[in-house]
Amino acid sequence: TLIGSEQQRVSLSATTTLVTIIDNDQVVVVGFVQTVTYVDEEKGSVTVSVAVLSGFLAETVSLLLTAADGNAVAPGDFVYGSSVTIQLTPSRPSTSVTIQIIDDSIRE
């Protein structure tokens, strides 16, 4: 979920998300810095970065991130809360979220 104002238009890169477009003055593209990340489960965690990929934020934008099961399934393979809200601001146009990885002996 993206929250902006009538002065900011927001668009996302190739990710699955819900976008609310408030106005069409400027397009700001927000997305994951890397759309694919590989990590060995023995590493213990993985950090995912979200950033403004193009354009400039005129104000704070809030995003609700939610992890979904794929090849890895929570809570046996990773630990992540139901969702986390992050904020991107004109002075901080990127941030990161860390997901704890469970090292098990099951071959996946």
Backbone bond lengths (Angstrom), bond angles and torsions (degrees), N, CA, C in turn:
res aa  C-N    CA-C-N  psi(-1)  N-CA   C-N-CA  omega(-1)  CA-C   N-CA-C  phi
1 T - - - 1.444 - - 1.515 108.32 -
2 L 1.297 117.51 128.11 1.452 122.08 177.86 1.518 108.69 -109.62
3 I 1.311 116.24 138.57 1.457 120.69 178.81 1.514 107.14 -122.65
4 G 1.305 117.03 122.02 1.456 121.81 178.84 1.510 109.54 -132.91
5 S 1.293 116.77 -159.89 1.458 120.39 176.95 1.521 108.45 -125.53
6 E 1.306 116.07 -178.28 1.458 119.65 179.27 1.526 111.61 -69.65
7 Q 1.327 117.41 -8.39 1.454 121.27 -178.84 1.522 112.30 -98.72
8 Q 1.303 118.64 2.68 1.463 121.29 -173.27 1.517 110.17 -133.42
9 R 1.324 117.54 128.27 1.463 122.15 173.29 1.522 107.30 -105.94
10 V 1.320 117.38 135.42 1.452 122.04 -175.15 1.513 109.40 -125.28
11 S 1.334 116.23 136.06 1.452 122.96 175.86 1.515 107.54 -134.82
12 L 1.326 118.55 152.61 1.459 122.19 -177.55 1.519 111.77 -112.28
13 S 1.341 115.69 153.63 1.454 120.91 173.49 1.524 108.85 -75.45
14 A 1.308 117.86 -169.34 1.464 123.10 -175.41 1.522 111.54 -69.25
15 T 1.327 117.08 76.84 1.461 123.36 175.20 1.516 107.99 -136.84
16 T 1.294 115.56 163.83 1.448 119.51 175.60 1.520 108.34 -92.45
17 T 1.308 116.57 118.08 1.456 120.48 -176.67 1.518 110.04 -165.13
18 L 1.299 116.58 167.48 1.452 123.03 174.52 1.517 107.26 -104.53
19 V 1.332 117.19 128.00 1.459 121.63 -177.93 1.517 109.12 -118.47
20 T 1.322 115.60 132.33 1.452 121.06 172.47 1.519 107.48 -107.29
21 I 1.319 116.97 115.47 1.458 121.05 -179.86 1.521 107.41 -94.61
22 I 1.301 115.74 116.51 1.452 121.07 -175.16 1.525 111.58 -85.87
23 D 1.313 117.96 -41.19 1.455 121.37 -177.25 1.520 107.77 -150.91
24 N 1.311 118.14 176.79 1.456 120.28 -178.24 1.522 113.16 -122.47
25 D 1.331 117.52 28.15 1.457 120.34 -179.20 1.521 112.46 -70.93
26 Q 1.320 117.77 -46.09 1.456 121.83 -177.99 1.524 108.05 -143.04
27 V 1.319 117.21 142.24 1.454 121.40 177.12 1.527 108.54 -99.05
28 V 1.325 115.38 124.56 1.458 121.89 174.44 1.525 106.42 -115.77
29 V 1.328 117.14 125.16 1.458 121.30 -179.67 1.529 108.15 -99.68
30 V 1.338 115.45 121.71 1.456 123.19 179.07 1.516 107.27 -117.12
31 G 1.325 117.25 136.96 1.454 118.51 178.79 1.515 112.16 -169.55
32 F 1.320 115.22 -177.06 1.449 121.39 177.05 1.525 108.89 -73.36
33 V 1.323 117.19 136.02 1.460 121.40 179.88 1.525 109.82 -62.33
34 Q 1.329 117.06 -41.37 1.457 122.21 173.66 1.524 107.15 -120.38
35 T 1.334 117.54 126.42 1.460 119.85 -179.10 1.516 111.96 -82.67
36 V 1.348 117.84 -15.43 1.466 122.51 176.32 1.527 107.07 -134.90
37 T 1.332 116.41 130.56 1.458 121.58 177.81 1.518 108.52 -132.63
38 Y 1.326 116.88 129.47 1.460 122.23 175.74 1.521 108.07 -109.57
39 V 1.339 116.66 134.28 1.454 120.42 178.78 1.523 108.91 -147.59
40 D 1.338 116.75 138.06 1.462 121.22 175.48 1.518 108.12 -70.70
41 E 1.338 116.81 138.89 1.462 119.22 -177.05 1.522 112.27 -66.09
42 E 1.315 117.97 -19.65 1.466 120.34 177.96 1.531 112.25 -71.23
43 K 1.326 118.31 -12.31 1.465 122.02 -179.84 1.523 112.07 -68.43
44 G 1.323 118.12 -24.31 1.456 120.88 175.88 1.515 115.65 90.68
45 S 1.327 118.05 -25.86 1.460 120.23 178.17 1.519 110.10 -163.16
46 V 1.299 114.39 163.62 1.459 121.32 174.52 1.525 107.08 -137.12
47 T 1.310 115.94 140.57 1.455 121.15 179.43 1.525 108.67 -109.29
48 V 1.319 115.66 129.66 1.462 122.92 -179.88 1.526 107.30 -113.09
49 S 1.325 116.43 128.38 1.461 120.99 -177.97 1.520 111.08 -106.03
50 V 1.321 115.20 139.39 1.462 123.69 176.96 1.517 106.65 -120.92
51 A 1.343 116.61 136.84 1.458 119.42 -176.18 1.518 111.52 -152.46
52 V 1.321 114.67 164.24 1.459 121.14 168.56 1.523 105.42 -73.29
53 L 1.328 116.52 118.15 1.462 121.54 -177.65 1.520 112.73 -89.20
54 S 1.330 116.08 -28.67 1.463 120.53 173.78 1.522 109.06 -158.28
55 G 1.302 115.52 152.05 1.450 121.31 -176.86 1.523 110.73 88.77
56 F 1.316 116.08 -177.34 1.464 121.93 -178.25 1.513 109.68 -132.93
57 L 1.316 115.92 134.66 1.458 120.13 177.28 1.525 109.73 -77.30
58 A 1.315 115.53 134.40 1.458 120.97 174.96 1.518 110.68 -92.52
59 E 1.347 115.38 -17.35 1.461 120.64 -178.45 1.524 109.24 -156.61
60 T 1.306 116.46 177.39 1.456 122.58 -179.42 1.516 111.17 -68.07
61 V 1.343 115.83 137.29 1.457 122.95 175.95 1.524 107.18 -120.57
62 S 1.336 117.84 130.75 1.460 122.79 177.98 1.518 109.34 -104.55
63 L 1.340 116.31 136.25 1.460 121.96 178.47 1.521 108.67 -126.11
64 L 1.308 116.57 139.17 1.458 122.86 176.64 1.523 107.52 -102.37
65 L 1.337 117.47 113.88 1.460 122.56 -179.66 1.518 109.50 -100.69
66 T 1.321 115.89 135.16 1.459 122.31 178.64 1.519 108.56 -133.11
67 A 1.329 117.00 132.89 1.469 121.10 177.37 1.522 108.99 -85.96
68 A 1.323 115.96 146.97 1.460 120.87 178.75 1.527 109.24 -129.28
69 D 1.317 115.58 146.28 1.458 120.84 177.66 1.522 110.38 -66.80
70 G 1.315 114.95 143.81 1.463 123.31 174.34 1.516 106.14 -142.25
71 N 1.347 116.85 -122.24 1.466 119.59 172.03 1.517 110.50 -64.97
72 A 1.313 116.72 -34.32 1.460 122.84 174.12 1.531 107.72 -95.27
73 V 1.337 115.04 139.66 1.466 120.36 -176.45 1.523 108.72 -125.17
74 A 1.332 116.21 128.59 1.467 120.92 175.63 1.521 109.22 -77.56
75 P 1.285 120.40 147.51 1.452 128.82 -0.41 1.526 113.28 -94.18
76 G 1.333 118.58 4.33 1.453 120.98 -176.79 1.517 114.59 -72.08
77 D 1.333 117.48 -29.35 1.463 121.05 -177.54 1.533 113.35 -109.67
78 F 1.318 117.05 -27.22 1.464 119.75 178.59 1.518 109.64 -152.55
79 V 1.324 115.15 157.60 1.461 121.83 179.56 1.519 107.37 -118.03
80 Y 1.312 115.44 124.16 1.460 120.32 -179.66 1.512 106.84 -154.31
81 G 1.309 116.98 134.09 1.456 120.36 177.30 1.511 110.59 -60.56
82 S 1.289 117.26 169.56 1.463 120.32 -177.54 1.522 111.62 -58.56
83 S 1.312 117.27 -35.86 1.459 121.60 175.93 1.527 108.37 -169.65
84 V 1.305 115.58 161.68 1.460 121.45 177.76 1.527 107.89 -139.66
85 T 1.317 116.14 138.72 1.459 120.87 177.19 1.514 108.77 -97.36
86 I 1.318 116.07 128.39 1.455 121.14 175.55 1.520 108.40 -116.66
87 Q 1.321 116.16 158.97 1.449 120.66 178.44 1.517 110.10 -127.71
88 L 1.319 114.97 136.64 1.454 122.74 171.75 1.520 106.60 -111.32
89 T 1.316 116.51 136.64 1.461 120.90 -177.86 1.527 109.11 -127.47
90 P 1.321 117.71 165.83 1.456 119.24 176.89 1.535 112.48 -56.53
91 S 1.324 117.75 -33.94 1.460 120.29 -179.43 1.533 112.87 -91.16
92 R 1.322 117.52 -13.11 1.479 122.39 177.77 1.529 108.14 -136.75
93 P 1.344 117.24 79.07 1.464 121.20 -174.33 1.528 114.76 -83.16
94 S 1.346 117.63 10.79 1.460 119.87 175.38 1.526 109.03 -148.41
95 T 1.328 115.06 155.90 1.455 121.58 176.88 1.523 108.37 -156.51
96 S 1.311 116.20 169.27 1.457 120.81 -178.19 1.525 110.56 -131.54
97 V 1.333 114.94 154.22 1.457 123.14 176.16 1.525 106.58 -127.53
98 T 1.328 116.49 134.71 1.459 121.07 179.34 1.521 110.06 -105.34
99 I 1.331 115.28 133.39 1.469 122.07 179.38 1.526 107.52 -114.72
100 Q 1.334 116.57 126.38 1.466 121.36 179.07 1.523 109.14 -76.09
101 I 1.341 116.22 133.62 1.461 122.86 179.94 1.520 108.66 -106.14
102 I 1.330 116.78 136.25 1.457 122.73 177.74 1.531 108.57 -94.72
103 D 1.325 116.39 121.29 1.470 121.95 178.38 1.528 107.79 -87.79
104 D 1.323 117.36 107.25 1.463 121.55 179.47 1.519 109.38 -117.77
105 S 1.328 116.39 176.00 1.464 120.84 -179.07 1.524 112.51 -99.31
106 I 1.331 116.44 6.48 1.472 121.22 -179.03 1.523 109.01 -81.96
107 R 1.336 116.30 129.48 1.468 121.09 177.78 1.524 109.00 -80.56
108 E 1.334 116.15 124.47 1.466 120.59 -177.85 1.502 111.29 -121.37
